[in-house]
C-alpha cells in the first residue's frame, strides 16, 4: 500500500514539476490561488518545478526500490513539509487564512502529509526498507 501511494504521489508531483518547467505560464494561471501570490515569475516557477520534479522522482524511486531510495523519500518529504509550512505561515499572515488553508489542502498539505507519513511511519520486520531504519 505504501509503495502504491508513493508511486502515485511521485507521478503526480513529477507531472506538476514538468508542467512548471515547460508550461509555466499555463500552470500559473491554471492552479487555484497561484495568481494571488504575485506576478508571474518564470524563473521562480521553473525553480520550484525543478524541486517538484526531483521530489516526484524520489517518491517514484522509493516506490520501485524502497531499500535503496528511502533517503530520497526522506528528502522529498522534507521539501514538501517545508513547502507546506510556508503555506501555513502565509495563510496565518493573510487576510483569508481559512480560505487559503482550504484552497491548499489537496495540492500542498495532503502531498506533504502523505510523504511525511511514508517517511516516518513505523516499520515492521516485513517492510521492504526495514534494514534502512535499523
C-alpha positions as CSV (number, residue, x, y, z in Angstrom):
1,X,0.0,0.0,0.0
2,X,2.8,2.5,0.9
3,X,4.6,1.8,-2.3
4,X,1.4,2.4,-4.3
5,X,0.8,5.7,-2.5
6,X,4.5,6.7,-3.1
7,X,4.3,5.8,-6.8
8,X,1.0,7.7,-7.4
9,X,2.2,10.7,-5.5
10,X,5.5,10.7,-7.2
11,X,3.9,10.6,-10.6
12,X,1.5,13.5,-9.8
13,X,4.4,15.6,-8.4
14,X,6.6,14.8,-11.4
15,X,3.9,15.8,-13.8
16,X,3.3,19.0,-11.8
17,X,7.0,19.8,-11.9
18,X,7.2,19.2,-15.7
19,X,4.3,21.5,-16.2
20,X,6.0,24.2,-14.2
21,X,9.2,23.7,-16.1
22,X,7.8,23.6,-19.6
23,X,4.4,25.3,-19.4
24,X,4.9,27.6,-16.5
25,X,2.6,30.4,-17.7
26,X,-0.2,27.9,-18.3
27,X,0.5,26.3,-14.8
28,X,0.5,29.8,-13.2
29,X,-3.0,30.5,-14.5
30,X,-4.4,27.0,-14.0
31,X,-3.6,26.3,-10.4
32,X,-6.1,27.9,-8.0
33,X,-4.6,30.7,-5.8
34,X,-1.2,31.0,-7.5
35,X,-2.1,34.3,-9.2
36,X,-2.8,35.7,-5.7
37,X,0.9,35.2,-4.8
38,X,2.1,38.0,-7.1
39,X,3.0,38.5,-10.7
40,X,4.2,35.6,-12.8
41,X,7.9,35.0,-12.4
42,X,9.1,32.4,-14.9
43,X,12.4,31.7,-13.2
44,X,10.8,31.2,-9.8
45,X,8.2,28.9,-11.3
46,X,10.9,26.8,-13.0
47,X,13.0,26.7,-9.9
48,X,10.1,25.3,-7.9
49,X,9.1,23.0,-10.8
50,X,12.6,21.5,-10.6
51,X,12.1,20.8,-6.9
52,X,8.8,19.1,-7.6
53,X,10.3,17.0,-10.4
54,X,13.1,15.8,-8.1
55,X,10.6,15.1,-5.2
56,X,8.4,13.2,-7.6
57,X,11.3,11.2,-8.9
58,X,12.4,10.4,-5.4
59,X,9.0,9.2,-4.4
60,X,8.8,7.1,-7.6
61,X,12.2,5.6,-6.9
62,X,11.1,4.7,-3.4
63,X,8.0,3.0,-4.8
64,X,10.3,0.9,-7.1
65,X,13.3,0.4,-4.8
66,X,12.3,1.1,-1.1
67,X,15.5,-0.1,0.5
68,X,17.8,1.9,-1.9
69,X,15.7,5.0,-2.1
70,X,14.5,5.7,1.4
71,X,16.8,8.7,1.8
72,X,15.3,10.2,-1.4
73,X,11.8,9.7,0.2
74,X,13.0,11.5,3.3
75,X,14.4,14.4,1.2
76,X,11.1,14.7,-0.8
77,X,9.1,14.6,2.5
78,X,11.4,17.4,3.8
79,X,10.8,19.6,0.8
80,X,7.1,19.0,0.8
81,X,6.7,19.6,4.5
82,X,8.7,22.8,4.5
83,X,6.8,24.0,1.4
84,X,3.5,23.3,3.4
85,X,4.9,25.2,6.3
86,X,5.5,28.2,4.1
87,X,1.9,28.0,3.0
88,X,0.7,27.8,6.6
89,X,2.7,30.9,7.5
90,X,1.3,32.8,4.5
91,X,-2.2,31.7,5.4
92,X,-1.9,32.8,9.0
93,X,-0.4,36.2,8.0
94,X,-3.0,36.7,5.2
95,X,-6.5,38.2,5.3
96,X,-8.3,34.9,4.5
97,X,-6.5,32.2,6.4
98,X,-9.3,29.6,6.4
99,X,-10.0,30.1,2.7
100,X,-6.2,29.8,2.0
101,X,-5.9,26.6,4.0
102,X,-8.9,25.1,2.3
103,X,-7.6,26.1,-1.1
104,X,-4.2,24.5,-0.4
105,X,-5.4,21.4,1.3
106,X,-5.4,19.0,-1.6
107,X,-2.4,20.3,-3.6
108,X,0.0,21.3,-0.8
109,X,-0.9,19.9,2.6
110,X,-2.1,16.4,1.5
111,X,1.1,15.6,-0.5
112,X,3.2,16.8,2.4
113,X,1.3,14.7,4.9
114,X,1.4,11.6,2.8
115,X,5.2,11.9,2.1
116,X,5.9,12.6,5.7
117,X,3.8,9.6,6.8
118,X,5.6,7.4,4.3
119,X,9.0,8.6,5.7
120,X,8.3,8.3,9.4
121,X,5.7,5.5,9.7
122,X,6.5,2.5,11.9
123,X,8.4,-0.1,10.0
124,X,7.7,-3.7,10.5
125,X,10.2,-6.6,10.1
126,X,8.4,-7.5,6.8
127,X,8.8,-3.9,5.5
128,X,10.9,-3.7,2.3
129,X,13.1,-1.0,4.0
130,X,13.3,-2.4,7.5
131,X,17.1,-2.7,7.2
132,X,17.3,1.0,6.3
133,X,15.7,2.1,9.5
134,X,17.8,-0.3,11.7
